[in-house]
Amino acid sequence: LVFTTPRKLPKPRDLHGRVVVLDVAFASEASGGGFVKITKPFIDGLGPRLAAWVDHHDSLQHALYAGDPRFVLATKAQYGACPDMVTPELVERIGPVDTIVCHTDFDGLASAAKWIRGGIEPYPGCDDDARAIDTRLGKPGPIGDRFDRALRARPRDFALFGIIVRHLVTGLEDASLWQPIDEACAELVAIDAETRRVAERYV
């Protein structure tokens, strides 16, 4: 597993074997070089080792790969979250991969877990939770909210990302994995309180 963002992709030489990229947008022109300097060199560097790129963020550059079956690309209007796109049929079609590169939000982590599970939801309603969290439309269920609050408290905690994917992959079977997640959740309480305090002073 490799966790990343559209603006800071890993070096292809550091990725092992066949690679699938999940929920990572093509870099926009506002991203310090955009698609040409960030995303395209990554794609070209992987070459035939790129097994699939699955994403739901709008980009005019999607048209460049319309004829390449490795690229399963949509818009936010089509898919509010990436896990909806990770199906058993897609995982089977792509075949075995050695490395999963995914975005660091719940949407991306849930996509990675779902891929590892062969396209099966980690828990009933996980796809719905990912959609609600990623679009901020509607409200996630209590499980999704728990994950979301932890990630908002620690948005750069790579160890936490790994724990969340592990918990999702096992179908939430190991209750002990909730401990570090809930510890991160607790940190958000103080952050929320300070945010409200500052907001109340705004005139």
C-alpha positions as CSV (number, residue, x, y, z in Angstrom):
1,L,0.0,0.0,0.0
2,V,1.2,3.5,-0.9
3,F,-0.7,6.5,0.3
4,T,-0.5,9.7,-1.8
5,T,-2.1,12.9,-3.1
6,P,-2.5,14.1,-6.6
7,R,0.2,16.8,-6.1
8,K,2.8,14.5,-4.6
9,L,2.9,11.2,-6.4
10,P,5.5,8.5,-5.5
11,K,8.4,7.7,-7.8
12,P,7.5,4.9,-10.2
13,R,10.9,3.2,-9.5
14,D,9.9,2.9,-5.8
15,L,6.7,0.9,-6.6
16,H,6.8,-2.8,-6.8
17,G,5.4,-4.9,-9.7
18,R,2.0,-4.2,-11.2
19,V,0.3,-1.1,-9.8
20,V,-3.3,0.0,-9.4
21,V,-4.1,3.6,-8.6
22,L,-7.3,4.4,-6.8
23,D,-9.1,7.7,-6.1
24,V,-6.1,9.8,-7.2
25,A,-7.1,12.8,-9.4
26,F,-5.1,13.9,-12.4
27,A,-3.2,17.0,-11.2
28,S,-4.9,20.3,-12.1
29,E,-3.1,23.3,-13.6
30,A,-3.2,24.9,-10.1
31,S,-1.0,22.1,-8.8
32,G,2.4,23.5,-9.5
33,G,2.8,22.0,-13.0
34,G,-0.4,20.2,-13.4
35,F,-1.0,17.1,-15.4
36,V,2.0,17.6,-17.7
37,K,4.6,17.8,-15.0
38,I,3.1,15.6,-12.3
39,T,0.6,13.0,-13.5
40,K,1.8,12.2,-17.0
41,P,5.5,11.5,-16.0
42,F,4.1,9.2,-13.3
43,I,1.9,7.3,-15.8
44,D,4.8,7.2,-18.4
45,G,7.2,6.0,-15.7
46,L,5.1,3.1,-14.7
47,G,4.5,2.1,-18.4
48,P,3.1,-1.4,-18.8
49,R,3.3,-1.9,-15.0
50,L,0.3,0.3,-14.6
51,A,-2.5,-2.2,-14.3
52,A,-5.3,0.2,-13.7
53,W,-6.2,3.8,-12.7
54,V,-9.6,4.2,-11.2
55,D,-10.8,7.7,-10.4
56,H,-13.9,9.9,-10.2
57,H,-12.6,13.4,-10.3
58,D,-13.3,15.7,-13.3
59,S,-10.4,16.3,-15.7
60,L,-10.2,17.3,-19.3
61,Q,-7.2,15.0,-19.6
62,H,-9.3,11.9,-19.1
63,A,-10.0,12.1,-22.9
64,L,-6.3,11.2,-23.5
65,Y,-6.9,7.7,-22.1
66,A,-10.4,7.0,-23.4
67,G,-9.2,4.1,-25.5
68,D,-7.0,2.5,-22.8
69,P,-8.9,-0.1,-20.9
70,R,-6.6,0.3,-17.9
71,F,-8.1,3.7,-17.2
72,V,-11.5,3.6,-15.5
73,L,-12.3,7.3,-15.2
74,A,-15.5,9.1,-14.4
75,T,-16.7,12.5,-13.1
76,K,-18.0,13.4,-9.6
77,A,-21.4,13.7,-11.1
78,Q,-21.3,10.1,-12.3
79,Y,-19.7,8.7,-9.1
80,G,-19.7,10.7,-5.8
81,A,-17.0,8.4,-4.5
82,C,-14.5,6.0,-5.8
83,P,-15.5,2.8,-4.0
84,D,-18.6,2.6,-6.1
85,M,-16.3,2.0,-9.1
86,V,-14.4,-0.8,-7.5
87,T,-16.5,-3.8,-8.4
88,P,-15.8,-7.6,-8.4
89,E,-15.9,-7.5,-12.2
90,L,-13.3,-4.8,-12.4
91,V,-10.9,-6.4,-9.9
92,E,-11.2,-9.7,-11.8
93,R,-10.6,-8.1,-15.1
94,I,-7.5,-6.3,-14.0
95,G,-6.1,-9.4,-12.3
96,P,-3.4,-9.6,-9.6
97,V,-1.5,-6.5,-8.6
98,D,1.5,-6.0,-6.4
99,T,1.0,-2.4,-5.2
100,I,-2.0,-0.3,-4.5
101,V,-1.6,3.5,-4.7
102,C,-4.5,5.3,-3.1
103,H,-5.6,8.7,-1.9
104,T,-5.3,9.5,1.8
105,D,-9.0,10.3,2.5
106,F,-11.7,7.8,3.6
107,D,-12.8,7.5,-0.1
108,G,-9.3,6.4,-1.1
109,L,-8.7,4.1,1.9
110,A,-12.1,2.4,1.5
111,S,-11.3,1.9,-2.3
112,A,-8.0,0.2,-1.4
113,A,-9.7,-2.1,1.1
114,K,-12.4,-2.9,-1.3
115,W,-9.9,-3.8,-4.0
116,I,-8.1,-6.1,-1.6
117,R,-11.4,-7.7,-0.7
118,G,-12.1,-8.4,-4.4
119,G,-14.6,-5.7,-4.9
120,I,-16.7,-6.5,-1.8
121,E,-17.7,-3.8,0.6
122,P,-15.8,-3.9,3.9
123,Y,-19.0,-3.4,5.8
124,P,-22.7,-2.9,4.7
125,G,-23.1,0.8,3.8
126,C,-19.3,1.5,3.4
127,D,-19.9,2.8,-0.2
128,D,-22.7,5.0,1.0
129,D,-20.5,6.4,3.8
130,A,-17.7,7.1,1.4
131,R,-20.1,8.9,-0.9
132,A,-21.5,11.0,1.9
133,I,-18.1,11.9,3.3
134,D,-16.5,12.7,-0.1
135,T,-19.3,14.8,-1.4
136,R,-20.3,16.3,2.0
137,L,-23.9,15.7,0.8
138,G,-26.0,13.7,3.2
139,K,-24.7,12.2,6.4
140,P,-22.5,9.1,6.9
141,G,-23.5,6.3,9.2
142,P,-21.9,6.0,12.7
143,I,-19.1,3.8,11.3
144,G,-18.2,6.1,8.5
145,D,-18.4,9.1,10.8
146,R,-16.0,7.4,13.2
147,F,-13.4,6.9,10.4
148,D,-14.0,10.4,9.0
149,R,-13.5,12.2,12.3
150,A,-10.2,10.3,12.9
151,L,-8.9,11.2,9.5
152,R,-9.9,14.9,9.9
153,A,-8.0,14.9,13.2
154,R,-4.9,13.4,11.7
155,P,-4.9,14.1,7.9
156,R,-1.2,13.3,7.5
157,D,-0.9,10.2,9.8
158,F,0.3,7.5,7.5
159,A,0.3,4.9,10.3
160,L,-3.4,5.7,10.9
161,F,-4.1,5.2,7.2
162,G,-2.7,1.8,7.4
163,I,-4.7,0.8,10.5
164,I,-7.9,2.0,8.8
165,V,-7.2,0.0,5.7
166,R,-6.4,-3.1,7.8
167,H,-9.5,-2.7,9.8
168,L,-11.6,-2.3,6.6
169,V,-10.0,-5.3,4.9
170,T,-10.8,-7.6,7.9
171,G,-14.4,-6.4,7.8
172,L,-14.1,-4.7,11.2
173,E,-13.5,-8.0,12.9
174,D,-10.7,-7.0,15.1
175,A,-12.2,-4.7,17.7
176,S,-8.8,-3.7,19.1
177,L,-8.2,-1.7,15.9
178,W,-10.8,0.8,17.0
179,Q,-8.6,2.0,19.8
180,P,-6.1,4.1,17.7
181,I,-8.9,5.2,15.5
182,D,-11.0,6.4,18.5
183,E,-7.9,8.1,20.0
184,A,-7.6,10.2,16.8
185,C,-11.4,10.9,16.9
186,A,-11.0,12.3,20.4
187,E,-8.5,14.8,19.2
188,L,-11.1,16.3,16.9
189,V,-13.2,17.3,19.9
190,A,-10.7,19.9,20.9
191,I,-10.2,21.1,17.3
192,D,-14.0,21.5,16.9
193,A,-14.3,23.5,20.1
194,E,-11.5,25.9,19.1
195,T,-13.0,26.3,15.6
196,R,-16.4,27.2,17.1
197,R,-14.7,29.6,19.5
198,V,-13.0,31.4,16.7
199,A,-16.1,31.4,14.5
200,E,-18.2,32.9,17.2
201,R,-15.9,35.9,17.4
202,Y,-16.3,36.6,13.7
203,V,-18.2,39.8,12.9
